[in-house]
Amino acid sequence: MIYDTKQATLFGEKTLERKYLESINGEYSFYRGIEVLNKIVWDFKDFTTQYLTHTFHSYPARFIPQIPLTFIKLFTKEEETVLDPMCGCGTTLIEALLNNRNSIGNDFNPLASLITKVKTTLIDENEFRYFNKKLAVMKRYLDMDYRKVDERINNLPNRKVSKIFNRVVISKLEGIRETLLEIKEEGHNDLFDFGRVALSSTIWSLVENGGGIDVDDLFLKKVKSMQNGLKKMDKIIKNIPEVKVICGDARKLEVETNSIDLIVTSPPYVNALDYYRVHMYNMLWLGMDFDLFRKHEIGGHSHFIANRFRLLSEYLGDMFRSMIEMNRVLKKDKLCVMVVGNSSLEYELIESHKFFGEMGKEIGFKPIKTIFRNIDKTKKYTSADIGKIDDEYILVMQKIDNTNVSARDDNFICEVVRGQMMKFREQIKKVQGTSIRGRKPTKERLLKNIDKISEAIQTIPQDIKICSCNNK
Ligand SMILES: C[S@@+](CC[C@H](N)C(=O)[O-])C[C@H]1O[C@@H](n2cnc3c(N)ncnc32)[C@H](O)[C@@H]1O
């Protein structure tokens, strides 16, 4: 077969990435695809993971593009549709776009869906010319506009941000935001979103690196590199497939039943990371409603402080609802791929992929295989509690049946979560302290976990309710 992967033009003749693309290029039967999975070295050590629009904005716990790329190439044909119901910064969608597959991305985090939209929206050369002219005018006035700083602080979408930056920085960031609003008013919505992602990325760098950075220089450099990314992408993509990005809840997908050919996703981890906190300042500056996201975020850990195992049943309930939705929208016989690492609660190891595999069987998914991969320890992180994540699991399931339950069926969700929690309690009764990570809890402390799990089992009916988080 003639090698026609346009994406390969990105990489030099003899690079790892190019060789890998060549090795998985072709048309595969389902069974052949599964065989190929066994031969892949999943660590992808030394591979480039940051190219084209993947570089636009940092995002915690994203997965490497080679994972969705592999499943897209092996298990879909051109113009079929790939879904990521918790798409984060859009890694799956970019790979679908580069390989001429239609895609749908969904994430409740408004910043995530904005980044995903911008990374997958090609922009015309003339539009960029207009944009750059506007920025050139803005640059001339940015230094002179300090007089407006008090007025600008008063106009900030949220006053909290005025506490972390000095007056010069605030004035400049607000000057940029005002220019972007003007661009929107003049009817250039895609450029407005493009500029907001550049602004958000600039704010992120300021928060991460502290002061001493020239704001306009940082913003303009970001804009330039993003424009280059989109221009390169424009040259590579010949037919633009459909891309749809939704800011919504994975437990209630706005996606048609039986319409998807492949799902590749990496859900949040339990007790690992509050996404809304990581992006708080960017979101505040962009005027995004992070409170709504905080209430519906799966896996957030800022509640149930007295009994952390209640977080686990809440998480399993949320993930089970999302899996019911994944089953509903996926076509029969197609694959649902979930990438997740282990986490830890009160010194106990939480192997999420095992819970997902077991819960999947209740709703018409057949676990086909679980792939273990080491990951670059310096890259993926969660919270201080858990530390860096050093491995992850790729759970591959096939939809063999339509589920006849609804993601809103609290009784069913409750029953399945109870079954999982009871199994978990039995394991802890046999062995405690499965994730001590160098700490030294006493035996009594570890045995208390069994009582806490029993207590968490009692409160499942209230803890799995959507939005019961208001009362936590
Ligand atoms: C591990 S990240 C996904 C990263 C993604 N694979 C990437 O490469 O960027 C998990 C995502 O789940 C999202 N999420 C959390 N709760 C959600 C919910 N209720 N509905 C949809 N997405 C949610 C978070 O906002 C986060 O972006």
The ligand as an SDF file (V2000), in Angstrom:
LIG
                    3D

 27 29  0  0  0  0  0  0  0  0999 V2000
   -7.2370   13.5680   32.3760 C   0  0  0  0  0  0  0  0  0  0  0  0
   -8.1030   14.9590   31.7810 S   0  0  0  0  0  0  0  0  0  0  0  0
   -8.2570   14.6630   30.0630 C   0  0  0  0  0  0  0  0  0  0  0  0
   -7.0300   15.0530   29.3180 C   0  0  0  0  0  0  0  0  0  0  0  0
   -7.1400   14.8080   27.8170 C   0  0  0  0  0  0  0  0  0  0  0  0
   -7.0600   13.3970   27.4870 N   0  0  0  0  0  0  0  0  0  0  0  0
   -6.0350   15.5600   27.0970 C   0  0  0  0  0  0  0  0  0  0  0  0
   -5.1680   14.9250   26.4790 O   0  0  0  0  0  0  0  0  0  0  0  0
   -6.0160   16.7890   27.1970 O   0  0  0  0  0  0  0  0  0  0  0  0
   -9.7360   14.6840   32.3890 C   0  0  0  0  0  0  0  0  0  0  0  0
  -10.7540   15.7160   31.9590 C   0  0  0  0  0  0  0  0  0  0  0  0
  -12.0380   15.3850   32.4880 O   0  0  0  0  0  0  0  0  0  0  0  0
  -12.7570   16.6040   32.5880 C   0  0  0  0  0  0  0  0  0  0  0  0
  -13.9790   16.4350   33.3920 N   0  0  0  0  0  0  0  0  0  0  0  0
  -14.1150   16.3790   34.7440 C   0  0  0  0  0  0  0  0  0  0  0  0
  -15.4080   16.2430   35.0840 N   0  0  0  0  0  0  0  0  0  0  0  0
  -16.1270   16.1970   33.9190 C   0  0  0  0  0  0  0  0  0  0  0  0
  -17.5100   16.0540   33.6200 C   0  0  0  0  0  0  0  0  0  0  0  0
  -18.4310   15.9450   34.5630 N   0  0  0  0  0  0  0  0  0  0  0  0
  -17.8810   16.0340   32.3120 N   0  0  0  0  0  0  0  0  0  0  0  0
  -16.9490   16.1730   31.3290 C   0  0  0  0  0  0  0  0  0  0  0  0
  -15.6210   16.3240   31.5590 N   0  0  0  0  0  0  0  0  0  0  0  0
  -15.2130   16.3300   32.8430 C   0  0  0  0  0  0  0  0  0  0  0  0
  -11.7390   17.5610   33.1870 C   0  0  0  0  0  0  0  0  0  0  0  0
  -12.1180   18.8880   32.9340 O   0  0  0  0  0  0  0  0  0  0  0  0
  -10.4690   17.1390   32.4310 C   0  0  0  0  0  0  0  0  0  0  0  0
  -10.2730   17.9580   31.3110 O   0  0  0  0  0  0  0  0  0  0  0  0
  1  2  1  0
  2  3  1  0
  2 10  1  0
  3  4  1  0
  4  5  1  0
  5  6  1  0
  5  7  1  0
  7  8  2  0
  7  9  1  0
 10 11  1  0
 11 12  1  0
 11 26  1  0
 12 13  1  0
 13 14  1  0
 13 24  1  0
 14 15  1  0
 14 23  1  0
 15 16  2  0
 16 17  1  0
 17 18  1  0
 17 23  2  0
 18 19  1  0
 18 20  2  0
 20 21  1  0
 21 22  2  0
 22 23  1  0
 24 25  1  0
 24 26  1  0
 26 27  1  0
M  CHG  2   2   1   9  -1
M  END
$$$$
